[in-house]
Amino acid sequence: MGSSKKQTVGYKYFLGAHLALCHGPADVLREILVDDKVAWSVTTGAVSDGGTAAVTAIGTATDMAAVAGESTATVTFPGTLSGIKVGQSYVLMLASAGTVTVTVTGVMYDPGEGVTTWFVTPATTAFAAQAATVTQVAATTSNTGGRGGRITIDAVDLFGGESREGGIEGDVDVLMGEPTQGMNDYLAEQRGANVPAYRGIVSLVLRQLYMGINPYLKPWAVRLTRILAAEDGAEQWYPEKAQILGAASISDAAIYFAIDTSGSMAGSRFNAAKEAVASLIEEIAANVDSDEPNDIRIVTWADSVRGSIERDTCDADEYAELAAWMRAQASPVSGSGGTNYAAGLASCVQFFDDTECDRKVVIFVTDGEATSGSMSDAKGYLDDAGADVFCFNIALEDTTYTAQLDNTPIDDVPVVTSGDTQALINALRNAFGPGPDMNPAHIIRECLTNGTWGLGYSESEIGASFEAAADTLFAEQLGLSFLWQDDGPIEDFLATVQSHIDASVYVDRRTGLWEIKLIRDDYDVADLPVFDEGNVTDWGTLGVRQPGDLVNSVTVKYTNASTESTASVSVTDAARVIELGDAVSQTVEYPGARNQSLAVRLATRDLRALSAPILSGQISVNRDGADLNIGDAIVLNSPRRSIDGVVMRVQEIGVGSGRDNAIKLTLAEDVFSLGTSAIVGGAQKGEGTLTAKPTALKYRMAEEAPYWLVVQQLGHDQAEAMLASDPTAGVLTATGEQKTSQAVSAQLWVDPGTGTAEDEAAMPLVPVAVLAADLSDDPTDCVLSVTGWQQIGDVQIGSLAWLGGELVVVYGITATEVTVGRGCLDTVPHAHAAGEAVLFFGPEAAIGQAQYVAGEEVTVRLLPETPSKVLAWSKAGEDSARFDSRAFRPLPPGNVQGNGVYAPDAAVLLSGDLELSWAHRDRLSQTGSVIADYRAASIGPEAGTDYVVQVFWVDPETDTAIEPAAAEIEVGSGTGYTLTSSALPLDDAPAGTQKLDIALRSRRDGLLCHDYRSMRFVSPAAVGWDKSWNLAWGE
């Protein structure tokens, strides 16, 4: 029989191509999808050994010198070089001949000296000062391909393998379009030496890629991020606020945490790490798809494993267990244990073998270099695991070792400052999610200034309001991402961005600069320009939206960042539904919003405007309106038209024609001047429950507001006007803990003594922690041991906190400690017991609307509200507040000392004098955002202030001061006084008293300060001198 011929059953297809994607350069290529299937991801992609697609020249530095060090060398040179990236390797071509290759691990610039310092490896790098040309090293490792270089796609079974339609396999060059990008070698080989470098566009070069066994090409798509790379590769304007990262979100994943607990991690490093991991786990729990649960294992390690916990198919309780376990871990002992990388990773192979989750992730956190001999095993474990490995260094600039483990070029190996919990949380977030969004202020600014595809305005034509807007949007976490491929004018795109963020972009009519105005509750009505019968020349067509035009339900369509599909969320004004008898809905599209929480916020904002019968229309005004810009708020008054102090926003401005110089204003009533509505969430698509039930507040405060807060809320002029009218006037402030992200405010109900409570205002709820240990009244006792954190991520450094009536300023935060400045504003340091709450109200503080007078006492209830419900009145705790002219009283003296110390010898008055010293304070000038603490130097004083020493006898049975003061001693208006025993009212001492308290208080206009701190002494009149001596010595 003859041999049978081989039969051809199909063909493999290969393709060489150049795919142009978009304007460049971009930050990173995150994902390649073919036929909606992930062929390559930056978290799992590798760069081949074939080298980079393009070589990038950085520039030349004069007088560059290098000095060797222990862990890193330092390279210094005058001036700066743009385009340098931490973690990237560079070739230094030295003038003295020869080249040096270094990896930059850190960069510092001293503006005073004008000198740049690089920290580089290898640590042995050294050369004398000379000119050097710097070139970026070609991409040859797994840490670079997604940022520009060669990636390898290994997805041969993407379409079912050879039994079906094959897959994708081969090398792809990623050309980011940098201005110094060189010629691509593959394209030059195919098309000749004159092929362009293709600068200015992002493109992919398919180097004879295997495309499957189907002759028909399947559609390709890529996911790119472009935030930090601006036009021509320049650094993005205001880069620290350009990226906005959302909360961690991951489902159907096995996540392995390996946390270093070696001796060097002791203290703030470990506290930051454990709080960051616990917070990350809580974010994952809040955003996970319940139908696709995660498996999580946490291992703490040093030279060996020190602890571990594992939970599979996690539910809410198990996430809580993991977070609690992490927070409960004790800080390692300094100097104990090494950094055996292999010990931390040894159990990951079995963990991943046992999981059924689709994705495998390793989070590796350390502050030390690998123990000798441990790297080989550590790399072997990770090779066997086949996981995405994200490494994070804490205060360790040298990433030589961790870079060998990290296979995710999306973030290189972040180096986080020691003890910076929030920075580590942000770094960790990058491992879980589609990446950062862009600050809309940056988007708009680049549309205005980009000379290639934007409007081409110069940087000098952009006003300062853009930086302020960027700060606000960053704080609001209002990041957006767009794929802009419309053929329409760029002005239409700008309008789309403005509608997302509720802003107006305009050219200032006076300066000619481009400005941006965010429509926010950021004005004081008393400061707004007023337009009335005197300056309105034509009242035009003002009218109120009719009930039939009102909307009581808003649906927002947004982009699900995970799937790039359209999702939706609805919010409803329940009261308006009842009023109108039916749901009247409107759908709004915000494609730049890429998560549900942001979509809910935008929907709530729009519903507030659409559900209210607002006043709108057009009027004409005289030249008083010449300085108005679009977005400005004004006050409209017309008693004849029943318009009484209505706050309006300017939407359009029409100038005069020459014959008619009236200015035409198109106006709409400002939604922030309206009352809030009860909002209830509508049906969602696959992202969990929108709302939670409100619960009673355990930790809360209610008291008369200090002058500082009155000024912050009303403005200086209005605050002074209130007190000038009635110096005894006061307003209420109240708040409580924010238990969830949904319950951000509470209704303030106040009974002024009539037996009937009224809803005064909506008060913001705030972060809270609980004292874990007693705190003394010593002003130097400034580190609070805390536990029970709620919303720690919202606490701002430099903001105020309330602790049992004492105001403190926040200087530092960890999971277990808060560093503060004691006794701020009109308070002084007091002792506090463990279990007391610390309420971090800071800039979120608010005041009620009603005004009270000294002597009044009110009862208060705070009713937390979520978008769907308000806590029942009967379930809210009750507090009381008494008014005592607090806002008008002078601030107490600061830094009061006796004989140079805060707690002088209790027996000093038995044998000598007491030298009192103190610092001035000024109520009127201490109203800014920078808060002075008790120990600060003199400020002021406020005009008319003097000081008195009060003497209080101490009740021998209760050991408390007997009110009122037994004597008041005038001590003048200086900052010192010598108190002698002869000045004390010893002859009037009550029988049996053995101690006395001395307090220094300020006084102005007959009013003493609100708070004071006293010192306790043995009384010279205590049953004779012999008894006093015995008391002093404890006999």
Secondary structure by P-SEA (a helix, b strand, c coil): cccccccccbbbbbbbbbbbcccccccccccccccccccccccccccccccccbbbbbccccbbbbbbcccbbbbbbccccccccccbbbbbbcccbbbbbbbbccccccccccbbbbbcccccccccbbbbbbbccccccccccccccbbbbcccccccccccbbbbbbbbbbbcccccccccaaaaaaccccccccccbbbbbbccccccccccccbbbbbbbccccccccccccccccccccccccccccbbbbbbbbccccccaaaaaaaaaaaaaaaaaaacccccbbbbbbbbbbccccccccccccccaaaaaaaaaaaaaccccccccccccccccccaaaaaaaaccccbbbbbbbbcccccccaaaaaaaaaaaaccbbbbbbcccccaaaaaaacccccccbbbbcccaaaaaaaaaaaaccccccccaaaaaaaaacccccccccccccccaaaaaaaaaaaaacbbbbbbccccccaaaaaaaaaaaacccccccccccbbbbbbbcccccccccccccccccccccccccccccccccbbbbbbbccccccccbbbbbaaaaaaaacbbbbbbbbccccccaaaaaaaaaaaaaaaacbbbbbbbbbccccccccccbbbbbbbccccccbbbbbbcbbbbbcccccbbbbbcccccccccccbbbbcccccccccbbbbbbbcccccccccaaaaaaaccaaaaaaaaaacccccccccccccccccccbbbbbbccccccccccbbbbbbbbccccccccccccccccccccccccccccccbbbbcccbbbbbccccccbbbbbcccccccbbbbcccbbbbccccccccccccccccbbbbbbbbbbccccccccccbbbbbbbbcccccccccccccccccccccccccccccccbbbbbbbbcccccccccccccccccccccccbbbbbbbbbcccccccccccccccccccccbbbbcccccccccccccccbbbbbbbbbccccccccbbbbbbbbcccccaaaaaaaaacc
